Amino acid sequence: MAANGIENILCILYIPLIVIIHELGHAAFIILFGREVTEISLGVGEVIFRIKKFVIKKNSWWLGYCAWENIDSLATYKKLLIYLGGIIFNLSTATIIWIFGDVQYADWYRAFIFSSYVMALINIIPFKFPSSGLESDGLACIQLLRSAKKDD
């Protein structure tokens, strides 16, 4: 029972780290495709801390945002990879830890794996986050595919 309570606390504590990993996933594909990341944000609202392009905002630390320069000229599959980059990074880091993690530390990393998979699942569902109006990655992908279909 005690481990379960610790895992619940760890799930909450890991969320900002998982959000940052998610946003770095978007950023990695943006850079890979020759574009510039203009901001990586943890939270929404008023800025409380900034180091170059990384920003921590006052509210909703379970949300993040990666801003980039115009990607309109990129091929549709590259835009899809940018939108899915956060999900790819969340699934990859969780799976790597699951596969290679030392069992004696499982109580510490099990919550990270679980929360990373939940983050990926939530972000693939198409919707707008009510508190911020930000689009989920799944919604961005659907809108991209719809607009690409119209252009064909």
matplotlib code that plots the C-alpha trace (Angstrom):
import matplotlib.pyplot as plt

x = [0.0, 2.8, 4.4, 1.0, 0.8, 4.3, 3.6, 0.6, 2.8, 5.5, 2.9, 2.1, 5.8, 6.8, 4.2, 6.4, 9.3, 7.0, 5.6, 9.1, 10.1, 6.9, 7.7, 11.4, 9.9, 8.2, 11.4, 13.6, 11.6, 11.4, 15.2, 15.6, 13.5, 15.6, 13.2, 13.8, 12.2, 11.1, 9.9, 9.4, 6.9, 5.9, 2.6, 0.4, -0.2, 2.2, 5.9, 7.7, 11.0, 12.9, 16.2, 16.7, 13.9, 12.7, 9.9, 8.1, 4.7, 2.6, -0.4, -1.3, 2.1, 0.5, 0.3, 3.2, 3.8, 6.4, 6.4, 8.3, 8.8, 6.6, 6.4, 3.9, 6.4, 7.3, 5.8, 2.7, 4.5, 7.1, 4.4, 2.8, 6.1, 6.4, 2.9, 3.5, 7.0, 5.9, 4.0, 6.9, 9.3, 6.9, 6.4, 10.1, 11.4, 8.8, 9.5, 13.3, 13.0, 10.6, 12.9, 16.2, 15.2, 16.6, 13.8, 15.1, 14.1, 10.8, 8.8, 10.5, 10.2, 6.8, 5.0, 7.1, 6.2, 2.5, 2.3, 4.2, 1.8, -1.2, 0.3, 0.7, -2.8, -4.3, -2.4, -3.5, -7.2, -8.4, -9.7, -8.9, -7.6, -10.4, -8.2, -5.9, -7.6, -4.5, -5.1, -4.1, -1.6, -4.3, -6.5, -3.6, -2.9, -6.6, -6.8, -3.5, -4.7, -8.1, -6.3, -3.9, -6.8, -8.4, -5.2, -5.0]
y = [0.0, 2.5, 2.1, 2.9, 6.3, 7.1, 6.2, 8.6, 11.4, 10.6, 10.7, 14.3, 15.2, 13.7, 15.6, 18.8, 16.6, 14.5, 17.8, 19.1, 15.8, 16.0, 19.6, 18.6, 15.9, 18.6, 20.7, 17.8, 17.3, 21.0, 21.3, 18.0, 19.6, 22.8, 25.1, 27.2, 26.7, 30.1, 29.0, 25.9, 26.6, 24.7, 25.9, 28.8, 32.4, 34.9, 34.1, 33.5, 32.3, 32.4, 31.0, 31.8, 29.9, 27.9, 29.5, 28.5, 30.1, 30.6, 28.2, 24.7, 22.9, 19.9, 21.8, 22.9, 24.5, 24.5, 27.5, 27.4, 29.4, 28.9, 25.2, 25.8, 25.0, 21.5, 18.3, 17.0, 14.0, 16.3, 18.4, 15.3, 14.2, 17.6, 17.3, 13.7, 14.4, 14.9, 11.7, 9.8, 11.1, 10.3, 6.7, 6.3, 7.5, 5.4, 2.3, 2.6, 3.0, 0.1, -2.2, -1.1, 0.0, -1.8, -3.7, -2.6, 1.0, 0.1, 1.9, 5.1, 4.8, 3.0, 6.2, 7.9, 5.2, 5.2, 9.0, 9.2, 6.7, 8.6, 11.9, 10.3, 8.9, 12.2, 14.1, 11.7, 12.3, 15.2, 18.1, 21.6, 21.9, 23.8, 25.9, 27.2, 26.7, 24.9, 22.0, 18.5, 16.9, 14.6, 17.5, 19.3, 16.1, 15.8, 19.4, 19.1, 16.0, 17.6, 20.7, 18.5, 16.6, 19.8, 20.9, 17.7]
z = [0.0, 0.8, -2.6, -4.2, -2.4, -3.4, -7.0, -7.0, -5.7, -8.2, -11.0, -10.1, -9.6, -12.9, -15.0, -15.6, -16.7, -19.0, -20.5, -21.2, -22.8, -24.9, -26.1, -26.8, -29.1, -31.2, -31.1, -32.2, -35.4, -36.0, -35.9, -37.9, -40.7, -40.7, -38.9, -35.7, -32.4, -31.0, -27.6, -25.4, -22.6, -19.5, -18.3, -19.5, -18.5, -17.1, -17.5, -14.2, -15.5, -18.8, -20.0, -23.7, -25.5, -22.4, -20.4, -17.2, -16.9, -13.8, -14.4, -15.5, -15.5, -17.0, -20.2, -22.5, -25.8, -28.4, -30.8, -34.1, -37.2, -40.2, -41.3, -44.2, -46.9, -45.4, -46.8, -45.0, -43.6, -42.0, -40.4, -39.1, -37.5, -35.9, -34.5, -33.3, -32.1, -28.5, -28.5, -30.1, -27.4, -24.5, -25.8, -26.5, -23.2, -21.3, -23.3, -23.0, -19.2, -19.1, -21.1, -19.5, -16.0, -13.1, -11.3, -7.8, -8.8, -10.3, -7.6, -8.7, -12.5, -12.8, -12.3, -15.0, -17.5, -16.6, -16.8, -20.1, -21.7, -20.4, -21.7, -25.1, -25.1, -24.1, -26.8, -29.6, -28.8, -31.0, -28.7, -27.5, -23.9, -22.1, -19.8, -22.6, -25.9, -27.2, -29.6, -28.9, -31.2, -32.5, -33.4, -35.2, -37.2, -38.2, -39.3, -41.2, -43.1, -43.9, -45.3, -47.2, -48.7, -49.9, -51.6, -53.6]

ax = plt.figure().add_subplot(projection="3d")
ax.plot(x, y, z, "-o")
ax.set_aspect("equal")
plt.show()
